[in-house]
Amino acid sequence: MRKFTFLRKKIQAKDRSLQEKLVTRYFEDLDLNDQDLEAGQTGFNSNDIYNRIIDDIDAMPVKPAGINKKWMVAASLVAIAASSAFIYQYRTQVLDVISPIAQHQIATINGQVANLTLADGTKVWLNGGSKLSYPEAFRGDKRQITLTGEAFFEVAHDATKAFIVHTGDIKTQVLGTSFNVKAYPEDKFVKVDVATGKVGVVARAAKTVFLLPSHEVMVDKANHSAITSKGVDVNTLAGWKSGDFNVKNMPLPEVLNAIYHRYNIQVKADANLVKCSITANFTNVSLQNIIKIISKLVRGRAYADGPGYYLKGKGC
């Protein structure tokens, strides 16, 4: 561990060395794993901890060179003890500084579905064009990951460690449940659908929305407004993880986005078609036939547009 250095010239060299050894020994002997982190503690700063210890020691009165060494030891221990309570509150963050956990990332290309199991036993399915960032192991009272795109989670239950999925400034928090999160960069919303258990979804400075099985929430990324729905067929909606392609009352723009991430083909549409909703089972249906079916449902036609398609029609 990096040694502390003290630059106060008026402290004699041998006394300064004694204090340095005391501080270093304190950190080496500190059993951070046995300390409880108080709820709601935030704002950890490793430099702040260091500076507070230095300030406590520098604040001690300067004694003549011949002062009793026992007094210097006692004064140093008092200064260290004064700082220890602050450090105890941030034991997880201190460990992250002195023994950081490796971070991993997995990304899928359009048309690819990947699955993995996290360190706590949580199972994750990652849809095409998505990215997941996660730690090699979970430390502290939270299990936190970051998602861009779409994923389905079967979270291993742990009542002492909340599982949190970060999607921009919107987070989804559970203890142990299964749910689908959709948050592609091009979407104007974050959508969460619950299969089992209870889920809490909160946007920055907004009230938490609690969801039960077959519930859905769509959170607007811009203004953080939330629209909830009940009676959602989550198994059908999340069928993508097993290769199915079902849509039920899904807005046309969302269907076209799903086609893009499944086939890596962009399909654009006239503005008057965006209010159309599609219900269909496209499992094992070729892309060309999917385009034909959608064209009929919107009472229009599809035209080749470079490598993709363009939909024109009367609308729904």
C-alpha positions as CSV (number, residue, x, y, z in Angstrom):
1,M,0.0,0.0,0.0
2,R,1.3,3.5,-0.8
3,K,3.0,5.1,2.2
4,F,1.7,8.5,3.6
5,T,4.2,11.4,3.4
6,F,4.1,14.4,5.6
7,L,5.8,17.7,4.6
8,R,5.5,19.8,7.8
9,K,9.0,21.0,8.4
10,K,8.4,21.9,12.0
11,I,7.8,18.2,12.9
12,Q,11.1,16.5,13.5
13,A,12.0,13.8,11.0
14,K,11.8,10.9,13.5
15,D,8.4,12.0,14.8
16,R,7.1,12.3,11.3
17,S,8.3,8.8,10.5
18,L,6.6,7.5,13.6
19,Q,3.3,9.0,12.6
20,E,3.6,7.7,9.1
21,K,4.1,4.2,10.4
22,L,1.1,4.5,12.6
23,V,-1.2,5.6,9.8
24,T,0.1,2.9,7.5
25,R,-0.3,0.2,10.2
26,Y,-3.8,1.5,10.8
27,F,-4.9,0.9,7.2
28,E,-3.2,-2.5,7.1
29,D,-4.9,-3.7,10.3
30,L,-8.4,-2.2,9.4
31,D,-10.9,-5.0,8.8
32,L,-13.2,-3.3,6.5
33,N,-15.3,-6.4,5.8
34,D,-16.6,-6.4,9.4
35,Q,-17.9,-2.8,9.3
36,D,-21.4,-1.8,8.4
37,L,-22.0,0.8,5.8
38,E,-24.8,3.2,6.8
39,A,-27.7,3.6,4.4
40,G,-27.8,6.6,2.2
41,Q,-24.1,7.4,2.4
42,T,-22.8,8.9,-0.8
43,G,-20.0,11.2,-2.1
44,F,-16.9,9.2,-1.3
45,N,-13.7,10.8,-2.3
46,S,-10.4,8.9,-1.7
47,N,-8.4,12.2,-1.7
48,D,-10.8,13.6,0.9
49,I,-10.1,10.7,3.2
50,Y,-6.4,11.1,2.8
51,N,-6.5,14.9,3.4
52,R,-8.7,14.5,6.5
53,I,-6.2,12.1,8.1
54,I,-3.4,14.5,7.2
55,D,-5.3,17.5,8.6
56,D,-6.1,15.7,11.9
57,I,-2.4,14.8,12.4
58,D,-1.2,18.3,11.3
59,A,-3.6,19.9,13.8
60,M,-1.8,18.3,16.7
61,P,0.2,20.9,18.8
62,V,3.9,20.9,18.0
63,K,6.0,19.8,21.0
64,P,9.8,20.4,21.7
65,A,12.2,17.8,20.3
66,G,12.6,16.1,23.7
67,I,8.9,15.4,24.3
68,N,7.8,12.0,25.6
69,K,7.3,9.6,22.7
70,K,4.4,8.0,24.4
71,W,2.5,11.3,24.2
72,M,3.2,11.5,20.4
73,V,1.9,8.0,19.9
74,A,-1.3,8.7,21.9
75,A,-1.9,11.9,20.0
76,S,-1.4,10.2,16.7
77,L,-3.8,7.4,17.6
78,V,-6.5,10.0,18.7
79,A,-6.2,11.7,15.3
80,I,-6.4,8.4,13.4
81,A,-9.4,7.3,15.5
82,A,-11.2,10.6,14.6
83,S,-10.9,9.7,11.0
84,S,-11.8,6.1,11.3
85,A,-15.5,6.7,11.7
86,F,-15.5,8.5,8.4
87,I,-13.7,5.7,6.7
88,Y,-16.0,3.0,8.2
89,Q,-19.0,4.7,6.5
90,Y,-17.3,4.2,3.1
91,R,-15.8,0.8,3.5
92,T,-17.0,-0.4,0.1
93,Q,-15.6,2.6,-1.6
94,V,-12.3,2.3,0.3
95,L,-12.0,-1.3,-0.9
96,D,-12.7,-0.2,-4.4
97,V,-9.7,2.2,-4.2
98,I,-7.2,-0.3,-2.7
99,S,-8.5,-3.4,-4.3
100,P,-10.7,-2.5,-7.4
101,I,-12.9,-5.2,-9.0
102,A,-12.4,-5.8,-12.7
103,Q,-15.2,-4.5,-15.0
104,H,-16.4,-6.5,-18.0
105,Q,-18.5,-5.6,-21.0
106,I,-20.4,-7.7,-23.5
107,A,-21.9,-6.4,-26.7
108,T,-24.1,-7.9,-29.4
109,I,-24.4,-7.0,-33.1
110,N,-27.7,-6.7,-34.8
111,G,-29.2,-10.2,-35.4
112,Q,-27.3,-11.7,-32.5
113,V,-28.7,-12.8,-29.1
114,A,-26.2,-13.6,-26.2
115,N,-26.7,-15.0,-22.7
116,L,-24.5,-15.0,-19.7
117,T,-24.6,-15.6,-15.9
118,L,-23.3,-12.9,-13.6
119,A,-21.3,-13.5,-10.4
120,D,-24.4,-13.7,-8.2
121,G,-26.1,-16.3,-10.4
122,T,-28.3,-13.8,-12.2
123,K,-29.1,-14.9,-15.8
124,V,-29.1,-12.3,-18.6
125,W,-30.2,-12.5,-22.2
126,L,-28.9,-9.6,-24.4
127,N,-30.8,-8.7,-27.6
128,G,-29.2,-7.6,-30.9
129,G,-27.4,-4.2,-30.9
130,S,-27.1,-4.1,-27.1
131,K,-24.3,-3.6,-24.6
132,L,-24.0,-4.7,-21.0
133,S,-21.3,-3.5,-18.5
134,Y,-20.9,-5.5,-15.3
135,P,-18.4,-6.2,-12.5
136,E,-16.5,-9.5,-12.1
137,A,-17.9,-9.7,-8.6
138,F,-20.5,-7.7,-6.6
139,R,-19.3,-5.8,-3.5
140,G,-21.3,-3.9,-0.9
141,D,-25.0,-3.7,-0.5
142,K,-25.8,-3.2,-4.2
143,R,-25.5,-5.2,-7.4
144,Q,-25.2,-2.6,-10.2
145,I,-24.9,-3.0,-13.9
146,T,-25.3,-0.7,-16.9
147,L,-27.4,-1.6,-20.0
148,T,-27.7,0.0,-23.5
149,G,-30.2,-1.7,-25.7
150,E,-32.5,-4.6,-24.6
151,A,-32.1,-7.4,-22.1
152,F,-34.1,-9.9,-20.2
153,F,-33.0,-10.6,-16.6
154,E,-33.7,-13.5,-14.2
155,V,-32.2,-12.0,-11.0
156,A,-30.9,-14.3,-8.3
157,H,-32.8,-13.3,-5.1
158,D,-30.7,-11.6,-2.4
159,A,-32.8,-9.6,0.2
160,T,-29.6,-7.8,1.4
161,K,-28.3,-6.6,-2.0
162,A,-30.6,-4.7,-4.4
163,F,-30.0,-5.5,-8.1
164,I,-29.9,-2.2,-10.1
165,V,-30.0,-1.8,-13.9
166,H,-28.8,1.6,-15.0
167,T,-30.1,2.9,-18.4
168,G,-28.9,6.5,-18.7
169,D,-30.4,8.4,-15.7
170,I,-33.2,5.9,-15.3
171,K,-32.7,2.9,-13.0
172,T,-34.6,-0.3,-12.4
173,Q,-34.2,-1.9,-9.0
174,V,-35.2,-5.4,-7.7
175,L,-34.2,-7.9,-5.1
176,G,-35.0,-11.1,-7.1
177,T,-37.3,-11.3,-10.1
178,S,-37.5,-11.6,-13.9
179,F,-38.2,-8.7,-16.2
180,N,-37.4,-7.2,-19.6
181,V,-35.7,-3.8,-20.1
182,K,-35.7,-2.0,-23.5
183,A,-33.5,1.1,-23.8
184,Y,-32.0,1.5,-27.2
185,P,-30.2,4.9,-27.8
186,E,-32.6,5.7,-30.7
187,D,-35.7,5.1,-28.6
188,K,-37.2,8.1,-26.9
189,F,-38.2,5.9,-23.9
190,V,-37.1,3.3,-21.5
191,K,-39.6,0.4,-21.3
192,V,-39.7,-2.1,-18.4
193,D,-41.9,-5.2,-18.4
194,V,-42.2,-7.5,-15.4
195,A,-42.6,-11.3,-15.7
196,T,-42.3,-12.2,-12.0
197,G,-41.8,-10.5,-8.7
198,K,-41.8,-6.7,-8.0
199,V,-39.8,-4.0,-9.7
200,G,-39.1,-0.4,-8.9
201,V,-38.3,2.0,-11.8
202,V,-37.2,5.6,-11.1
203,A,-36.0,8.4,-13.2
204,R,-33.8,11.2,-11.9
205,A,-35.6,13.3,-9.4
206,A,-38.9,11.5,-10.1
207,K,-41.1,9.3,-8.0
208,T,-40.5,5.5,-8.1
209,V,-43.0,3.5,-10.1
210,F,-43.6,0.0,-8.7
211,L,-44.5,-2.8,-11.1
212,L,-46.0,-6.3,-10.5
213,P,-46.2,-9.2,-12.9
214,S,-47.7,-8.4,-16.3
215,H,-47.1,-4.7,-15.6
216,E,-45.3,-2.3,-18.0
217,V,-43.9,1.2,-17.7
218,M,-42.7,3.5,-20.4
219,V,-40.5,6.4,-19.1
220,D,-39.9,9.3,-21.4
221,K,-36.2,10.0,-21.6
222,A,-36.7,13.7,-22.1
223,N,-39.2,14.7,-19.4
224,H,-39.2,11.5,-17.3
225,S,-43.0,11.1,-17.4
226,A,-44.1,7.5,-16.9
227,I,-47.0,5.6,-18.5
228,T,-48.0,2.3,-16.9
229,S,-50.0,-0.6,-18.4
230,K,-51.4,-3.8,-17.0
231,G,-52.2,-7.1,-18.5
232,V,-49.0,-7.2,-20.7
233,D,-48.1,-10.6,-22.2
234,V,-44.4,-10.4,-21.1
235,N,-43.6,-14.0,-22.3
236,T,-44.6,-13.0,-25.8
237,L,-42.9,-9.7,-25.7
238,A,-39.6,-11.3,-24.5
239,G,-39.8,-14.2,-26.9
240,W,-36.9,-12.7,-28.8
241,K,-34.5,-14.4,-26.3
242,S,-35.5,-17.8,-27.6
243,G,-35.7,-16.8,-31.3
244,D,-39.4,-15.9,-31.5
245,F,-40.6,-12.7,-33.1
246,N,-44.0,-11.7,-31.8
247,V,-45.5,-8.2,-31.6
248,K,-48.8,-7.4,-29.9
249,N,-50.3,-3.9,-30.2
250,M,-46.8,-2.6,-30.8
251,P,-46.4,0.9,-32.4
252,L,-45.1,0.7,-36.0
253,P,-41.9,2.6,-35.2
254,E,-41.1,0.2,-32.4
255,V,-41.7,-2.8,-34.8
256,L,-39.4,-1.3,-37.4
257,N,-36.7,-0.8,-34.7
258,A,-37.1,-4.5,-33.7
259,I,-36.7,-5.5,-37.3
260,Y,-33.5,-3.4,-37.5
261,H,-31.9,-5.1,-34.5
262,R,-33.0,-8.5,-35.6
263,Y,-32.1,-8.4,-39.3
264,N,-29.8,-5.3,-39.4
265,I,-32.1,-3.8,-42.1
266,Q,-33.6,-0.4,-41.8
267,V,-37.2,0.1,-42.7
268,K,-38.5,3.7,-42.8
269,A,-42.1,4.8,-43.0
270,D,-44.2,7.9,-43.9
271,A,-45.1,10.1,-40.9
272,N,-48.8,9.3,-41.3
273,L,-48.0,5.6,-40.4
274,V,-46.4,6.1,-37.1
275,K,-49.6,5.8,-35.2
276,C,-50.3,2.4,-36.5
277,S,-50.0,-0.5,-34.1
278,I,-49.1,-4.0,-35.3
279,T,-50.1,-7.4,-33.9
280,A,-48.5,-10.4,-35.6
281,N,-46.4,-13.5,-35.1
282,F,-43.3,-13.2,-37.3
283,T,-41.5,-16.2,-35.9
284,N,-39.9,-18.2,-38.7
285,V,-41.2,-15.7,-41.3
286,S,-38.7,-14.3,-43.8
287,L,-37.9,-10.6,-43.8
288,Q,-39.4,-10.1,-47.2
289,N,-42.7,-11.7,-46.0
290,I,-42.6,-9.6,-42.8
291,I,-42.4,-6.5,-44.9
292,K,-45.3,-7.6,-47.0
293,I,-47.5,-8.4,-44.0
294,I,-46.8,-5.0,-42.4
295,S,-47.5,-3.3,-45.7
296,K,-51.0,-4.8,-45.8
297,L,-51.6,-4.0,-42.1
298,V,-50.9,-0.3,-42.8
299,R,-52.8,-0.4,-46.1
300,G,-49.7,0.6,-48.1
301,R,-46.7,-0.7,-50.0
302,A,-43.0,-1.2,-49.4
303,Y,-40.4,0.1,-51.8
304,A,-36.7,-0.8,-51.9
305,D,-34.6,2.0,-50.3
306,G,-31.0,1.1,-50.8
307,P,-30.3,-1.9,-48.6
308,G,-33.5,-1.3,-46.7
309,Y,-37.2,-0.5,-47.3
310,Y,-39.6,2.4,-47.3
311,L,-43.2,2.1,-46.3
312,K,-45.9,4.3,-47.9
313,G,-49.6,3.9,-47.2
314,K,-52.9,5.4,-46.2
315,G,-52.4,4.6,-42.6
316,C,-54.5,2.8,-40.0
